[in-house]
Amino acid sequence: MRELFAFLAGYMDRNEAALAAVTGGGGKTSLLYGLGRELAASRRVLLSTTTKIFRPTACECRDLFLGPAKLCAAFIGAMPPASLLAAAAGEREGKLIGYAPEEVCALAGCGAAGAVVAECDGSRGRSLKFYEEWEPPVPQSCGCLFAVAGIDALGETADEEHIFRADRFRALHGMAEGAKVSAADYLSYLRHPEGPLKNAPRGAKKMLLLNKWEGAGEEARREFAEAVPSLLESYDAAAFVSMRLNILYDCRER
């Protein structure tokens, strides 16, 4: 086992990725701030979103900028060499309103920050989700895309408690109402064109993060370990992780 966020920071550095996008199910916000803090030990780091996220707590990120992307670039550029800044265009009803994907690309490209990490999805904390036509708004210049899926949905009923927009998820994947999410259903979702890799840039390194692995049963662990070769036909890497515990249990790369 290794520290997850340190591993992901190293993965970004190894692939020379100045911009990372985070998509998928529950665990994205923990990843955003955990990875941000790790990266900020050695550079200026900008955290943002292309959707909406809750205002960070003081423990997650103390410094917050609200305003246009052009002013954000100057703000982050004036911060100390090793620092962490969360930024968004504005705030409404307790949530930060993100920048357009093109603006996030520009912020990463201007060089004011040594790394930019953007949360590009919303799932209301559910482990899996159905994507609307416009989702997820991924910056197309990102060098890494981290797609999160909660393993805790496996074996559970495919309902709103576990899946965001569950009825449309079931229709897309041919599941009956009341059906439980089997390993075959789950793996089909991970590889589906409308699944976690929707809108992923062709040139980005794509890593699947199977979250909440600490709670997975022996059978689930075996089934997913056996499925890794097929997953690596779609992803550059597949990792078994706990965002909450900051643990990387295992990672396989193509």
TIBAMI-66745 format. One record per atom (N, C-alpha, C, O): residue in three letters; x, y, z. Coordinates in steps of 0.001 Angstrom, whole numbers, padded with zeros to 6 digits, always signed. Example, Ala and Ser with C-alpha at 12.3 -4.5 7.8 and 13.67 -1.06 7.14 Angstrom:
! residues 2
ALA+013190-005690+007800 ALA+012300-004500+007800 ALA+013200-003300+007800 ALA+014236-003319+008465 SER+012850-002250+007080 SER+013670-001060+007140 SER+012900+000030+007870 SER+013409+001138+008039 
//
This chain:
! residues 254
MET+000848-001204+000000 MET+000000+000000+000000 MET+000879+001249+000000 MET+001975+001259+000561 ARG+000372+002299-000642 ARG+001107+003556-000723 ARG+000147+004710-000462 ARG-001071+004528-000453 GLU+000707+005901-000249 GLU-000131+007091-000116 GLU-000672+007467-001493 GLU+000087+007680-002438 LEU-001988+007543-001586 LEU-002640+007750-002871 LEU-002290+009087-003509 LEU-001907+009138-004678 PHE-002421+010171-002745 PHE-002275+011489-003357 PHE-000831+011741-003801 PHE-000601+012412-004807 ALA+000130+011211-003062 ALA+001526+011326-003481 ALA+001746+010560-004774 ALA+002475+011016-005655 PHE+001120+009402-004890 PHE+001244+008609-006119 PHE+000656+009352-007313 PHE+001258+009376-008387 LEU-000525+009963-007130 LEU-001167+010672-008244 LEU-000383+011913-008641 LEU-000304+012245-009824 ALA+000198+012603-007661 ALA+001054+013752-007983 ALA+002249+013298-008808 ALA+002628+013952-009780 GLY+002842+012171-008416 GLY+003955+011628-009172 GLY+003545+011190-010564 GLY+004318+011320-011513 TYR+002337+010672-010691 TYR+001826+010261-012004 TYR+001690+011472-012925 TYR+002045+011408-014102 MET+001174+012578-012380 MET+001085+013801-013181 MET+002476+014263-013616 MET+002682+014614-014778 ASP+003423+014261-012688 ASP+004777+014710-013014 ASP+005421+013795-014046 ASP+006076+014263-014978 ARG+005233+012497-013878 ARG+005838+011539-014806 ARG+005320+011732-016225 ARG+006034+011495-017199 ASN+004067+012167-016326 ASN+003466+012377-017645 ASN+003468+013845-018065 ASN+002832+014219-019050 GLU+004197+014678-017299 GLU+004341+016097-017614 GLU+002985+016769-017827 GLU+002790+017543-018765 ALA+002056+016449-016926 ALA+000694+016980-017016 ALA+000543+018172-016086 ALA+000554+018016-014865 ALA+000404+019357-016655 ALA+000195+020560-015853 ALA-001265+020742-015470 ALA-001575+021519-014567 LEU-002171+020031-016151 LEU-003608+020151-015905 LEU-004209+018755-015771 LEU-004036+017906-016645 ALA-004915+018530-014672 ALA-005614+017258-014451 ALA-007103+017535-014288 ALA-007496+018506-013641 ALA-007921+016680-014878 ALA-009371+016754-014739 ALA-009844+015580-013898 ALA-009313+014475-014005 VAL-010848+015824-013059 VAL-011407+014790-012185 VAL-012878+014622-012541 VAL-013641+015587-012506 THR-013283+013391-012884 THR-014667+013124-013262 THR-015179+011902-012504 THR-014426+011236-011795 GLY-016484+011617-012667 GLY-017039+010376-012138 GLY-017883+010536-010896 GLY-018546+011556-010705 GLY-017856+009516-010050 GLY-018732+009452-008890 GLY-018111+009989-007614 GLY-017141+010746-007652 GLY-018681+009588-006475 GLY-018292+010130-005185 GLY-016826+009928-004851 GLY-016260+008861-005091 GLY-016221+010966-004296 GLY-014802+010941-003963 GLY-014001+011989-004703 GLY-012820+012189-004417 LYS-014638+012666-005662 LYS-013921+013647-006491 LYS-013399+014824-005674 LYS-012264+015260-005869 THR-014212+015335-004769 THR-013786+016511-004009 THR-012649+016157-003057 THR-011723+016950-002880 SER-012706+014985-002445 SER-011583+014537-001615 SER-010317+014434-002443 SER-009234+014800-001987 LEU-010458+013937-003654 LEU-009311+013837-004560 LEU-008789+015218-004932 LEU-007580+015445-004944 LEU-009693+016133-005236 LEU-009300+017485-005634 LEU-008402+018125-004584 LEU-007320+018619-004902 TYR-008854+018116-003334 TYR-008095+018807-002290 TYR-006894+017984-001803 TYR-005851+018547-001471 GLY-007038+016675-001761 GLY-005907+015848-001344 GLY-004755+015924-002328 GLY-003600+016069-001926 LEU-005058+015826-003616 LEU-004025+015944-004637 LEU-003457+017356-004659 LEU-002252+017545-004820 GLY-004332+018347-004497 GLY-003872+019732-004473 GLY-002863+019998-003381 GLY-001839+020638-003619 ARG-003145+019507-002172 ARG-002212+019719-001059 ARG-000873+019033-001317 ARG+000180+019566-000969 GLU-000918+017861-001923 GLU+000325+017145-002224 GLU+001157+017910-003250 GLU+002364+018074-003071 LEU+000538+018367-004295 LEU+001245+019114-005337 LEU+001796+020432-004799 LEU+002874+020870-005200 ALA+001049+021065-003887 ALA+001421+022392-003388 ALA+002645+022376-002487 ALA+003114+023436-002074 ALA+003165+021215-002177 ALA+004393+021158-001381 ALA+005590+021672-002170 ALA+006621+022009-001589 SER+005454+021732-003503 SER+006615+022092-004329 SER+006315+023092-005438 SER+007191+023384-006252 ARG+005071+023633-005489 ARG+004733+024546-006587 ARG+003443+025284-006254 ARG+002747+024948-005296 ARG+003137+026297-007065 ARG+001831+026953-006965 ARG+000799+026029-007607 ARG+001005+025522-008709 VAL-000305+025819-006908 VAL-001345+024924-007406 VAL-002683+025646-007402 VAL-003059+026281-006417 LEU-003385+025540-008501 LEU-004710+026131-008643 LEU-005746+025021-008713 LEU-005633+024114-009538 LEU-006763+025088-007846 LEU-007872+024142-007842 LEU-009133+024861-008301 LEU-009437+025957-007831 SER-009860+024243-009218 SER-011069+024893-009700 SER-012075+023840-010144 SER-011918+022652-009863 THR-013098+024290-010833 THR-014155+023404-011307 THR-014741+023952-012599 THR-014696+025154-012858 THR-015287+023058-013398 THR-016041+023482-014582 THR-017538+023277-014347 THR-018347+023450-015259 THR-017898+022905-013110 THR-019312+022735-012752 THR-019593+023576-011509 THR-019370+024786-011525 LYS-020070+022964-010450 LYS-020308+023643-009182 LYS-019793+022746-008057 LYS-019979+021530-008080 ILE-019151+023361-007087 ILE-018705+022624-005905 ILE-018960+023479-004667 ILE-019099+024699-004763 PHE-019018+022841-003524 PHE-019179+023593-002287 PHE-017917+024402-001994 PHE-016813+024012-002372 ARG-018098+025522-001321 ARG-016952+026335-000892 ARG-016045+025466-000019 ARG-016535+024761+000864 PRO-014735+025507-000251 PRO-013831+024667+000547 PRO-013806+025096+002005 PRO-013947+026277+002320 THR-013626+024132+002879 THR-013425+024437+004287 THR-011987+024914+004481 THR-011160+024794+003577 ALA-011696+025452+005658 ALA-010342+025924+005948 ALA-009341+024772+005906 ALA-008179+024969+005549 CYS-009785+023585+006264 CYS-008887+022420+006217 CYS-008607+021989+004787 CYS-007527+021480+004489 GLU-009574+022190+003903 GLU-009387+021775+002513 GLU-008488+022751+001751 GLU-007549+022342+001068 CYS-008788+024038+001878 CYS-007986+025063+001197 CYS-008303+026420+001821 CYS-009449+026868+001787 ARG-007304+027066+002381 ARG-007532+028321+003100 ARG-007745+029497+002169 ARG-008513+030403+002491 ASP-007073+029505+001006 ASP-007113+030664+000107 ASP-008103+030439-001023 ASP-008080+029410-001698 LEU-008969+031420-001215 LEU-010025+031315-002220 LEU-010094+032598-003028 LEU-010112+033692-002465 PHE-010132+032464-004355 PHE-010298+033605-005259 PHE-011633+033455-005975 PHE-011946+032389-006506 LEU-012417+034526-005986 LEU-013669+034564-006745 LEU-013598+035708-007734 LEU-013432+036864-007346 GLY-013724+035389-009011 GLY-013664+036434-010023 GLY-013299+035877-011381 GLY-013163+034663-011539 PRO-013136+036748-012365 PRO-012847+036312-013736 PRO-011532+035545-013834 PRO-010606+035761-013052 ALA-011475+034648-014810 ALA-010282+033825-014996 ALA-009041+034671-015270 ALA-007955+034332-014801 LYS-009180+035760-016015 LYS-008013+036583-016330 LYS-007401+037189-015070 LYS-006178+037277-014952 LEU-008238+037604-014138 LEU-007732+038151-012880 LEU-007182+037039-011988 LEU-006261+037268-011204 CYS-007742+035842-012109 CYS-007263+034712-011320 CYS-005816+034394-011666 CYS-005028+034078-010775 ALA-005453+034470-012944 ALA-004088+034168-013374 ALA-003088+035094-012690 ALA-002030+034655-012240 ALA-003429+036376-012617 ALA-002532+037326-011956 ALA-002468+037068-010457 ALA-001410+037217-009846 PHE-003584+036684-009868 PHE-003646+036425-008425 PHE-002767+035239-008042 PHE-001967+035338-007111 ILE-002904+034129-008742 ILE-002111+032952-008412 ILE-000631+033200-008687 ILE+000230+032675-007981 GLY-000333+033999-009711 GLY+001054+034290-010041 GLY+001768+035094-008977 GLY+002997+035084-008908 ALA+000998+035802-008135 ALA+001587+036620-007073 ALA+001698+035866-005748 ALA+002204+036410-004767 MET+001232+034633-005714 MET+001279+033857-004464 MET+002674+033254-004262 MET+003465+033213-005203 PRO+002983+032788-003052 PRO+004287+032175-002781 PRO+004562+030990-003707 PRO+003627+030398-004246 PRO+005840+030639-003897 PRO+006199+029573-004842 PRO+005572+028211-004529 PRO+005311+027430-005444 ALA+005332+027922-003261 ALA+004641+026692-002876 ALA+003352+027090-002170 ALA+003368+027441-000990 SER+002229+027034-002894 SER+000968+027522-002337 SER-000208+026846-003020 SER-000071+026237-004081 LEU-001364+026969-002387 LEU-002578+026326-002867 LEU-003706+027351-002902 LEU-003970+028034-001913 LEU-004364+027448-004051 LEU-005460+028400-004222 LEU-006643+027709-004878 LEU-006487+027036-005897 ALA-007825+027873-004296 ALA-009065+027458-004943 ALA-009666+028684-005620 ALA-009610+029787-005077 ALA-010233+028495-006788 ALA-010749+029643-007537 ALA-011993+029266-008325 ALA-012146+028129-008772 ALA-012875+030240-008484 ALA-014087+030051-009273 ALA-014561+031412-009753 ALA-014114+032453-009269 ALA-015471+031383-010710 ALA-015971+032630-011279 ALA-016845+033397-010301 ALA-016890+034627-010335 GLY-017542+032672-009427 GLY-018426+033322-008460 GLY-018998+032303-007507 GLY-018542+031162-007442 GLU-020006+032731-006767 GLU-020612+031856-005767 GLU-022107+032124-005722 GLU-022547+033271-005793 ARG-022887+031045-005604 ARG-024340+031188-005499 ARG-024889+030053-004643 ARG-024606+028879-004883 GLU-025675+030424-003648 GLU-026334+029465-002757 GLU-025341+028489-002145 GLU-025605+027290-002055 GLY-024193+029016-001724 GLY-023209+028202-001035 GLY-022315+027362-001910 GLY-021490+026601-001405 LYS-022464+027485-003221 LYS-021634+026709-004137 LYS-020811+027630-005029 LYS-021268+028693-005449 LEU-019583+027193-005307 LEU-018735+027927-006232 LEU-019165+027622-007662 LEU-019419+026471-008016 ILE-019242+028660-008469 ILE-019612+028518-009878 ILE-018331+028510-010702 ILE-017573+029480-010691 GLY-018095+027427-011405 GLY-016808+027220-012049 GLY-016572+028032-013305 GLY-017428+028793-013756 TYR-015380+027845-013854 TYR-014991+028450-015116 TYR-015369+027519-016272 TYR-015562+026319-016077 ALA-015471+028082-017461 ALA-015672+027270-018659 ALA-014424+026423-018896 ALA-013328+026838-018520 PRO-014560+025247-019508 PRO-013386+024415-019780 PRO-012267+025161-020508 PRO-011087+024943-020235 GLU-012650+026046-021439 GLU-011638+026797-022177 GLU-010880+027753-021266 GLU-009692+028001-021472 GLU-011565+028290-020259 GLU-010894+029179-019313 GLU-009918+028409-018429 GLU-008840+028910-018107 VAL-010293+027200-018039 VAL-009379+026374-017247 VAL-008149+026021-018073 VAL-007031+026023-017557 CYS-008351+025719-019350 CYS-007214+025449-020235 CYS-006283+026659-020297 CYS-005062+026515-020247 ALA-006866+027844-020404 ALA-006055+029065-020473 ALA-005298+029302-019172 ALA-004143+029726-019198 LEU-005934+029035-018038 LEU-005266+029210-016747 LEU-004085+028249-016615 LEU-003038+028612-016080 ALA-004260+027034-017100 ALA-003165+026071-017044 ALA-002059+026451-018021 ALA-000878+026255-017737 GLY-002444+026993-019171 GLY-001469+027295-020209 GLY-000668+028556-019979 GLY+000401+028726-020565 CYS-001169+029449-019129 CYS-000466+030721-018931 CYS+000781+030574-018067 CYS+001634+031461-018066 GLY+000900+029480-017336 GLY+002103+029220-016551 GLY+002149+029857-015182 GLY+003153+029729-014481 ALA+001084+030545-014774 ALA+001089+031176-013452 ALA+001121+030142-012337 ALA+001718+030373-011285 ALA+000473+028995-012569 ALA+000479+027896-011602 ALA+001317+026753-012147 ALA+001355+026510-013353 GLY+001987+026054-011238 GLY+002747+024893-011661 GLY+001876+023698-011966 GLY+002287+022794-012694 ALA+000662+023686-011411 ALA-000293+022613-011676 ALA-001699+023141-011454 ALA-001932+023966-010571 VAL-002641+022657-012269 VAL-004056+022993-012143 VAL-004833+021688-012079 VAL-004618+020788-012890 VAL-005739+021591-011112 VAL-006612+020425-010986 VAL-008048+020927-010988 VAL-008391+021821-010215 ALA-008895+020361-011848 ALA-010271+020825-011986 ALA-011255+019683-011797 ALA-011128+018632-012424 GLU-012230+019894-010934 GLU-013332+018943-010804 GLU-014332+019244-011908 GLU-014813+020370-012032 CYS-014641+018232-012707 CYS-015415+018455-013932 CYS-016701+017655-013980 CYS-017193+017328-015060 ASP-017243+017342-012828 ASP-018406+016474-012792 ASP-019171+016694-011502 ASP-018624+017198-010520 GLY-020423+016316-011510 GLY-021235+016347-010307 GLY-022025+015057-010203 GLY-022609+014611-011191 SER-022055+014446-009020 SER-022783+013180-008859 SER-023593+013142-007570 SER-024171+012112-007221 ARG-023634+014287-006852 ARG-024342+014360-005569 ARG-023886+013269-004601 ARG-024673+012759-003803 GLY-022607+012924-004687 GLY-022039+011947-003781 GLY-022325+010506-004141 GLY-021856+009600-003452 ARG-023094+010262-005214 ARG-023407+008883-005603 ARG-022177+008222-006217 ARG-021280+008903-006715 SER-022143+006920-006179 SER-020963+006186-006637 SER-020858+006113-008154 SER-019755+006090-008701 LEU-022008+006077-008842 LEU-022056+006008-010300 LEU-023050+007053-010790 LEU-023809+007618-010001 LYS-023042+007310-012112 LYS-023984+008308-012621 LYS-024301+008084-014084 LYS-023557+007424-014810 PHE-025434+008653-014502 PHE-025787+008764-015915 PHE-025430+010163-016375 PHE-025709+011136-015674 TYR-024817+010277-017542 TYR-024383+011569-018053 TYR-025411+012181-018991 TYR-025896+011533-019918 GLU-025732+013440-018732 GLU-026532+014200-019681 GLU-025667+014519-020910 GLU-024454+014310-020911 GLU-026325+015027-021944 GLU-025634+015257-023216 GLU-024434+016186-023052 GLU-023409+015985-023702 TRP-024546+017204-022190 TRP-023491+018212-022070 TRP-022417+017832-021046 TRP-021472+018595-020842 GLU-022541+016707-020421 GLU-021616+016319-019351 GLU-020614+015276-019836 GLU-020870+014558-020803 PRO-019467+015200-019154 PRO-018886+016185-018242 PRO-018095+017240-019018 PRO-017507+016923-020052 PRO-018068+018483-018541 PRO-017327+019545-019238 PRO-015835+019464-018928 PRO-015357+020094-017984 VAL-015112+018697-019713 VAL-013697+018416-019466 VAL-012818+019361-020281 VAL-013020+019486-021489 PRO-011848+020026-019656 PRO-010891+020846-020416 PRO-010092+019959-021363 PRO-009465+018988-020938 GLN-010119+020296-022633 GLN-009544+019395-023626 GLN-008020+019418-023686 GLN-007428+018622-024416 SER-007374+020307-022940 SER-005913+020305-022911 SER-005358+019566-021691 SER-004151+019589-021451 CYS-006239+018904-020911 CYS-005740+018237-019707 CYS-004811+017084-020082 CYS-005061+016352-021039 GLY-003741+016940-019313 GLY-002791+015869-019560 GLY-003155+014583-018872 GLY-002764+013503-019314 CYS-003920+014690-017766 CYS-004385+013512-017028 CYS-005869+013647-016739 CYS-006352+014731-016412 LEU-006581+012548-016862 LEU-007980+012505-016441 LEU-008123+011384-015427 LEU-007821+010227-015719 PHE-008589+011738-014223 PHE-008815+010775-013155 PHE-010316+010517-013052 PHE-011069+011399-012640 ALA-010753+009312-013424 ALA-012170+008957-013412 ALA-012467+008124-012167 ALA-011886+007055-011979 VAL-013368+008612-011320 VAL-013656+007988-010027 VAL-014961+007196-010096 VAL-015961+007681-010627 ALA-014945+005983-009559 ALA-016159+005178-009436 ALA-016133+004480-008089 ALA-015100+003950-007680 GLY-017263+004476-007397 GLY-017334+003868-006070 GLY-017661+002389-006149 GLY-018705+002008-006679 ILE-016781+001562-005630 ILE-016993+000114-005669 ILE-018157-000309-004779 ILE-018659-001426-004904 ASP-018592+000582-003875 ASP-019673+000234-002955 ASP-021022+000083-003640 ASP-021968-000418-003032 ALA-021132+000516-004921 ALA-022386+000325-005652 ALA-022568-001117-006108 ALA-023684-001539-006410 LEU-021480-001868-006158 LEU-021544-003255-006606 LEU-022417-004086-005671 LEU-022221-004081-004456 GLY-023371-004793-006244 GLY-024266-005630-005461 GLY-025445-004910-004852 GLY-026319-005536-004252 GLU-025478-003578-005002 GLU-026587-002788-004465 GLU-027657-002564-005536 GLU-027403-002731-006729 THR-028847-002186-005094 THR-029922-001884-006041 THR-029560-000657-006864 THR-029045+000326-006331 ALA-029830-000716-008156 ALA-029525+000392-009063 ALA-030580+001479-008904 ALA-031447+001653-009760 ASP-030490+002208-007790 ASP-031478+003241-007483 ASP-030771+004548-007162 ASP-029546+004639-007233 GLU-031560+005562-006808 GLU-030994+006896-006585 GLU-030096+006965-005359 GLU-029327+007917-005220 GLU-030170+006009-004492 GLU-029283+006003-003338 GLU-027838+005749-003758 GLU-026904+006197-003092 HIS-027659+005029-004862 HIS-026325+004638-005279 HIS-025903+005216-006627 HIS-024712+005291-006927 ILE-026881+005625-007441 ILE-026585+006083-008798 ILE-027315+007389-009070 ILE-028522+007487-008845 PHE-026598+008381-009550 PHE-027194+009659-009904 PHE-027917+009515-011244 PHE-027314+009110-012237 ARG-029227+009851-011270 ARG-030117+009643-012419 ARG-030256+008141-012700 ARG-030016+007677-013815 ALA-030642+007410-011679 ALA-030654+005949-011734 ALA-031579+005399-012811 ALA-031231+004417-013468 ASP-032763+006011-013014 ASP-033697+005466-013996 ASP-033104+005501-015400 ASP-033291+004565-016177 ARG-032396+006568-015724 ARG-031805+006680-017056 ARG-030550+005819-017163 ARG-030214+005327-018240 PHE-029873+005643-016055 PHE-028737+004728-016011 PHE-029210+003306-016336 PHE-028601+002610-017148 ARG-030307+002886-015688 ARG-030833+001543-015942 ARG-031253+001377-017394 ARG-030986+000339-018001 ALA-031902+002376-017953 ALA-032344+002288-019346 ALA-031152+002165-020290 ALA-031180+001370-021229 LEU-030109+002949-020040 LEU-028930+002926-020907 LEU-028249+001562-020879 LEU-027760+001081-021901 HIS-028223+000942-019695 HIS-027499-000315-019537 HIS-028415-001545-019551 HIS-027973-002654-019252 GLY-029689-001342-019898 GLY-030608-002468-020040 GLY-030909-003185-018745 GLY-031031-004410-018730 MET-031034-002435-017645 MET-031296-003030-016334 MET-032753-002801-015938 MET-033303-001724-016167 ALA-033365-003805-015352 ALA-034747-003680-014900 ALA-034811-002903-013588 ALA-033851-002885-012818 GLU-035955-002261-013342 GLU-036138-001567-012065 GLU-036052-002571-010928 GLU-036651-003645-010993 GLY-035312-002226-009893 GLY-035125-003123-008772 GLY-033938-004053-008916 GLY-033603-004777-007979 ALA-033294-004047-010081 ALA-032143-004922-010306 ALA-030952-004452-009480 ALA-030807-003264-009193 LYS-030116-005391-009109 LYS-028884-005072-008396 LYS-027735-004942-009395 LYS-027745-005564-010457 VAL-026753-004130-009038 VAL-025612-003882-009917 VAL-024659-005073-009820 VAL-023992-005261-008802 SER-024599-005872-010879 SER-023692-007017-010912 SER-022308-006564-011358 SER-022131-005438-011823 ALA-021340-007444-011214 ALA-019988-007129-011688 ALA-020001-006887-013186 ALA-019292-006009-013678 ALA-020804-007659-013924 ALA-020890-007472-015373 ALA-021483-006102-015711 ALA-020997-005424-016616 ASP-022537-005691-014985 ASP-023136-004364-015183 ASP-022110-003272-014914 ASP-021966-002327-015691 TYR-021407-003418-013810 TYR-020447-002406-013383 TYR-019325-002263-014407 TYR-018969-001149-014792 LEU-018772-003384-014846 LEU-017670-003347-015809 LEU-018139-002822-017162 LEU-017393-002130-017856 SER-019373-003151-017535 SER-019933-002614-018774 SER-020024-001092-018708 SER-019716-000401-019678 TYR-020450-000579-017555 TYR-020527+000872-017361 TYR-019147+001523-017478 TYR-019002+002562-018121 LEU-018144+000918-016863 LEU-016803+001511-016888 LEU-016249+001632-018300 LEU-015470+002540-018589 ARG-016652+000712-019188 ARG-016129+000711-020556 ARG-017070+001379-021552 ARG-016717+001550-022719 HIS-018265+001759-021104 HIS-019294+002292-022013 HIS-018897+003674-022524 HIS-018332+004464-021768 PRO-019185+003990-023817 PRO-018882+005325-024346 PRO-019549+006458-023569 PRO-019059+007587-023574 GLU-020667+006159-022900 GLU-021356+007162-022084 GLU-020996+007036-020608 GLU-021696+007569-019748 GLY-019919+006340-020317 GLY-019482+006130-018946 GLY-018424+007123-018510 GLY-018400+008251-019001 PRO-017540+006724-017592 PRO-016586+007665-016984 PRO-015631+008344-017963 PRO-015088+009405-017655 LEU-015419+007748-019137 LEU-014481+008350-020088 LEU-015163+009255-021117 LEU-014529+009692-022078 LYS-016427+009529-020920 LYS-017113+010429-021855 LYS-016418+011791-021866 LYS-016124+012356-020813 ASN-016164+012304-023053 ASN-015527+013614-023292 ASN-014058+013658-022875 ASN-013475+014740-022799 ALA-013457+012511-022607 ALA-012034+012503-022260 ALA-011204+012854-023491 ALA-011428+012292-024563 PRO-010248+013777-023355 PRO-009386+014117-024499 PRO-008601+012893-024958 PRO-008147+012092-024141 ARG-008450+012762-026240 ARG-007763+011591-026782 ARG-006338+011482-026253 ARG-005866+010382-025963 GLY-005654+012606-026126 GLY-004251+012574-025738 GLY-003988+012506-024245 GLY-002835+012383-023830 ALA-005028+012582-023430 ALA-004829+012571-021968 ALA-004548+011162-021462 ALA-005048+010184-022017 LYS-003753+011067-020418 LYS-003593+009812-019709 LYS-004835+009598-018849 LYS-005213+010476-018073 LYS-005463+008443-018984 LYS-006749+008187-018345 LYS-006590+007109-017275 LYS-006278+005956-017576 MET-006811+007507-016018 MET-006686+006568-014907 MET-008037+006359-014244 MET-008703+007318-013855 LEU-008437+005100-014118 LEU-009646+004729-013392 LEU-009292+004551-011920 LEU-008354+003830-011582 LEU-010048+005213-011048 LEU-009839+005101-009608 LEU-011062+004430-008989 LEU-012110+005059-008838 LEU-010928+003157-008634 LEU-012023+002428-008002 LEU-011964+002715-006511 LEU-011141+002160-005783 ASN-012854+003596-006076 ASN-012811+004142-004724 ASN-013559+003247-003724 ASN-014383+002414-004100 LYS-013243+003449-002447 LYS-013831+002716-001326 LYS-013447+001236-001364 LYS-014219+000366-000960 TRP-012256+000979-001852 TRP-011778-000396-001982 TRP-011653-001076-000622 TRP-011698-002302-000530 GLU-011494-000272+000437 GLU-011355-000849+001773 GLU-012599-001623+002188 GLU-012529-002502+003047 GLY-013749-001294+001576 GLY-014988-001968+001935 GLY-015380-003088+000989 GLY-016416-003724+001186 ALA-014573-003344-000034 ALA-014912-004369-001020 ALA-014736-005767-000432 ALA-013783-006031+000301 GLY-015666-006652-000765 GLY-015578-008031-000308 GLY-014587-008839-001128 GLY-014093-008375-002156 GLU-014305-010026-000675 GLU-013304-010875-001339 GLU-013703-011193-002773 GLU-012857-011184-003668 GLU-014991-011476-003003 GLU-015440-011819-004358 GLU-015291-010631-005306 GLU-014848-010785-006444 ALA-015665-009451-004826 ALA-015526-008246-005654 ALA-014065-007988-005992 ALA-013740-007654-007131 ARG-013195-008140-005023 ARG-011768-007931-005265 ARG-011254-008898-006333 ARG-010479-008511-007207 ARG-011688-010145-006256 ARG-011239-011139-007233 ARG-011762-010802-008632 ARG-011013-010835-009608 GLU-013055-010479-008716 GLU-013656-010195-010027 GLU-013003-008990-010691 GLU-012745-009004-011895 PHE-012739-007954-009912 PHE-012162-006753-010511 PHE-010685-006923-010826 PHE-010187-006354-011797 ALA-009991-007687-010026 ALA-008588-007979-010346 ALA-008501-008734-011672 ALA-007615-008470-012484 GLU-009425-009677-011887 GLU-009446-010429-013137 GLU-009837-009562-014325 GLU-009457-009850-015460 ALA-010605-008488-014062 ALA-011088-007631-015151 ALA-010094-006563-015570 ALA-010310-005882-016572 VAL-008998-006401-014817 VAL-008057-005317-015113 VAL-007552-005341-016556 VAL-007518-004284-017185 PRO-007157-006488-017113 PRO-006677-006468-018505 PRO-007689-005878-019496 PRO-007310-005156-020418 SER-008967-006188-019302 SER-009979-005635-020210 SER-010182-004141-019954 SER-010435-003385-020893 LEU-010073-003706-018696 LEU-010199-002279-018392 LEU-009063-001486-019019 LEU-009253-000346-019441 LEU-007883-002090-019078 LEU-006726-001389-019634 LEU-006785-001282-021155 LEU-005894-000696-021770 GLU-007817-001839-021757 GLU-008064-001575-023178 GLU-008648-000174-023365 GLU-008533+000417-024439 SER-009283+000355-022299 SER-009899+001691-022347 SER-009121+002728-021549 SER-009084+003901-021921 TYR-008493+002298-020441 TYR-007778+003202-019543 TYR-006280+002939-019635 TYR-005845+001829-019941 ASP-005505+003978-019366 ASP-004053+003809-019295 ASP-003630+003172-017982 ASP-002572+002547-017905 ALA-004454+003327-016944 ALA-004153+002748-015644 ALA-005457+002521-014892 ALA-006434+003244-015089 ALA-005463+001509-014028 ALA-006605+001232-013162 ALA-006069+001039-011744 ALA-005152+000249-011519 ALA-006652+001769-010794 ALA-006139+001747-009426 ALA-007269+001439-008449 ALA-008414+001846-008650 PHE-006926+000716-007391 PHE-007851+000388-006312 PHE-007470+001257-005124 PHE-006358+001153-004607 VAL-008403+002127-004683 VAL-008016+003205-003777 VAL-009049+003450-002682 VAL-010184+002978-002743 SER-008608+004207-001679 SER-009505+004802-000684 SER-009179+006283-000611 SER-008121+006659-000107 MET-010073+007128-001106 MET-009870+008574-000999 MET-009875+008992+000471 MET-009064+009813+000899 ARG-010797+008415+001227 ARG-010967+008808+002632 ARG-009718+008517+003447 ARG-009342+009300+004320 LEU-009082+007400+003165 LEU-007909+006984+003930 LEU-006593+007366+003254 LEU-005521+007146+003819 ASN-006666+007937+002049 ASN-005461+008301+001297 ASN-004574+007071+001067 ASN-003366+007103+001304 ILE-005202+005995+000601 ILE-004467+004742+000379 ILE-004606+004301-001070 ILE-005703+004284-001629 LEU-003485+003949-001660 LEU-003449+003253-002938 LEU-003154+001786-002625 LEU-002068+001452-002151 TYR-004127+000913-002893 TYR-003930-000503-002620 TYR-003142-001176-003735 TYR-002269-002007-003482 ASP-003462-000806-004976 ASP-002766-001389-006118 ASP-003060-000536-007346 ASP-004106+000108-007426 CYS-002137-000533-008297 CYS-002357+000154-009565 CYS-001714-000664-010667 CYS-000564-001087-010550 ARG-002456-000881-011729 ARG-001936-001578-012907 ARG-001952-000598-014076 ARG-002932+000117-014285 GLU-000875-000573-014823 GLU-000788+000320-015963 GLU-000647-000467-017256 GLU-000157-001596-017268 ARG-001083+000144-018329 ARG-001030-000491-019641 ARG+000419-000690-020065 ARG+000679-001214-021148 
//
